[in-house]
């Protein structure tokens, strides 16, 4: 197994479904990956028995994919920050279903955008997110860890500071089922000085605790610090830069955390094989 845990978002679609996800990750020379259990824009889901999970797990085990570090991403339609009763219930139902699906994919980590407060204010949004998480997690017995993603601050997003995420974690009853996904593009756009790597890591540790950091989304940014825009850029082509992102990959305090690329396609093609090769060799090559 490589010393670093590096992979990317991969697709999961017919006819091969999860087996296709593993094959795609292997084609990028990845040893971890992230996937959606269905389209992120809706809650239509392929039945588990059609997803070729046993074949996928066998192939992953045979080729160095670290099964317990595979990451699932919850669909974007979940918004636990919305106080509208019907939409709040819908979001909880979708989240609960995704957690149960994660178990069937042998996936431990489910990344979740915390939600939008819909102009009701951050504090109301946070309280609603806590309520929703508790309603879902207290209704099931699961080993899945919901990883709250750090957000860029676009629109009425909640979770743009470590303090906001800490408040959410503090309010969740089942502490073993809640953690964090740190997105380098998002924290840059939220206003953190990503270039000061040790300072960012130490701030996270003092406010939330590094024991709660379970996933890193490794993305460059098209935007300046504090732009609140959330526009990912390819590794080394944005305002964060290749050298800074490498420091997050190879930082000893972050060694056992999977790093997942969500960078843009180039001319309709995924850049992940090239980006992973650059990260492994520590040499930036234009492509």
N, C-alpha and C positions, 0 to 999 in steps of 0.2 A: 504493500500500500504506500502511496506517496506520503511525504511528510505533511503536505497541506491537503485540506479538504476543499476541493474546488470543482464547481460545476455551473450549470446554467438552468434557466427555465427550458423545459422541453414540452412538446405537445403530447397529448393523449387522445388519439382518435382512432376510428375504425380503419381497417379491420383488426389491427393488432393491439390497440389500446395500450395497456400498461407495459406489455412486452415491447411494443414500439417505443415507448418512453425510455426504457432501459437501453434499447438498441441505439436510439438517438444520442443518449448521454455517452455511451461507449464510443460512438463515432467522433465525439468531441474530445476523447481522451479524458473524460471526467470521472471522478470517483464518488460524486454526489450529484443530485439534481433536484429541481423543484418542478412540480406539475400541478395542474388543476384536475379535479376528479370529473369535470365536465366544463362546459362553456362558462367563463367567468361572468358573463352578462345575464345568465338566467339560472334557474334551478332544475332544468331538464337534465336527467342523469341516466347514463347507460346502466342497466342492471349489472350488479357486481359479477355475476356468474359469466358474463360475456367479456370481462375486462382482462382475461388471461393473466391473472395475478400469480398463480403458482409457477407458470412458465417464466414470468418476469423475475420473480424472486430467485429462481434457480439460475437464470442467466446472470443476474446481478452478483450472486454469491460466487459464481465461477470466474468472474472477471473483475473482482476488486471493488465493486460498488459497495459503499458502506451503508448497509440497509438501515441501521438505526439513526442515520443522519440524513436520510431522504426527507425532503420538505414538501408539504402540500400548501397551496395558497387558497384561501377561502374566496368565494366569488365576490365581486365588487358590489353586488346588489344588497349585501348585508349592510345595514346602517343602524346599529344599536343606539346611536345618538338621537334618532328621530323619536320625538315624544308622541307622534300620531299613533293611537292604539293599534290600528290595523297594520300599519307598516312596521311598528315595533314587534308585534307578534310574528309577522312574516319573517323578519330578520332573525328572530330567535329560532323559528322553526327551521330555516335554512341552515343556520349555524349548527344546530343540533344534528341535523342530517349529515352535514359535512364531517363533523367529529366522528359520528358512527361509521361513515364511509372510510375515513382515515384509518380506523382500527382494522378494517377489512383489507386495506392496502398495506398493512404492517407499517404505517407511517406515524411517527411519534409527534412531529411538529406541524402545526397548522398556523400559518401566518394569516393574521387578520388586520385589515384596516380598521382602526377603532371606531370611526364614524364621523358624521357631520352633525353639528349642533343646530343646523337649519335656522340660524339667526336668533336662536333662543339663549345664546350665551354659552361660553365654555363650561362653566360650572354645572349648568343644567345638563349639558351634553355628557359630561363626565359622570354625573349621578345616574343618568339613564343607561350609559354603557356598563357601569358597574351592576346596575339592576339586571340588565339583560344577560350579562355574563353569569351572574349568580343564578338567575332563573334556569339557564341552560345547564351549567356545570353541576348544580345541585340536583338536577333531575336525572342524571345519568352517572354510572360508575365507569370511569374511563382513565386510561393512562395517557391519552393524547394531551399535549401541552399547547394551549392557544398562545401564540406569540404575537403580542401587540406590536404593530409596525410603527416606527418613527415616521412622522408625516412632514411634508414640506410647508404646510400652512396655506395651501390653495383653498380659496373659498372659505367655508366654515369648518375646515378640518380640525378635529381634536387630536391631540397627541403630537404636537409640534415641539414640545419641550420635554426633557427628561423628567421634569417635575410633574407635568400632567400625566405622564405614563406611570410614574411612581404612585400618584394618587389613585389611578385605576387599579394598580396591583394591590395597593393597601386595602382597597374596598372589596376585593374578591375573597370569598371565603376559602376556597380550595387553592391554597398557595402553590401546591405541586402542579396544578393544571394551568398556571399562568406564567408567561415569560415575555421576552422582547425579541423583536427582529429589528436590527439597526440597518437602515438604508443610507449609504454614504451620500448619494445624490440628495435625498430628502433632508438630511441634517444640514448639508451645505445650504440648500435652498431655504431651510428654516432659520438660518443665521449662525450656525456653529462654524467656527474656523477649523475646517476639516484638516487643513495642513498641519495643525498643532495636534498631532496624533496622540501623543501621551497625555496631553491636557484633556482631549475629548474622552479618552479611555478612563482617565482618573475621575473626571466629572461624572461619567456614567457610573463608575464604581461607587463613588461617594453618595450619589443620589439614589440609584436603583440597586446597584450591586452586580458585579460581573457574573455572579452565579446565575443571574436571571437572563443573561444574554445567550441565546441559543441559536440564532441565525443572523448572518450578515448578508444583505443585498449589496453586492459590489458593483456600483455604477458610477461612471463619471457624470458630470452635469453640464448642460448647455448654458447654465445660468450663473450669474455672480452670487456670492454669498448673501443670503437674506432675500432673494428674489421672490420666494414663495410661489414658484411656478411648477416645479416637479416635471422637468423635461430631461430625461436620461440622455447621456451621450456615450459613445463607444470609449473603451478604456484607452486613456492617453490622449483623447481628442477634445476633452472638455476643460473646464476651469479648475477641476481638482488635480488632474494630471496623473500620469503613469507612476511616477516615483512615490507619490503620496499614497496612492491606492495599494501599491506593493507593501507599504509599511503596515497597512491593516491586514493584509494577507499573511505576512510573516511575523507579525508581532507575537512574542512568546505568550502573552496573556490571552491571545485569541486563537491559539494553535488548534484547539479541538472543536472550534466552531465552524460549521460549513459556510463557505462563501459562495453565493449564488449570483451569477451574472444575469442582468435583465436589460442588456444594452440593445440599441436598435438594430434591426436588420439593415444590411447594406445591399442596395440594388435587389431587394427581395430575398436575400440570402442571409441565414444566420451567421454571425461573426464568431461564434463561440469557440470553434476549434482553434482559430488563429489567436483569439484573446487568451484562451487557456494556455496555449503554447508560449505566448509572450510572458505570461505570469509565471509559468514553470521555469523558463530560462532566464527570467528577470531582464529580458532584452526587448525593448520596444521596437517593433517593425511596422512601418506603415503598410496598410493593405487597402 
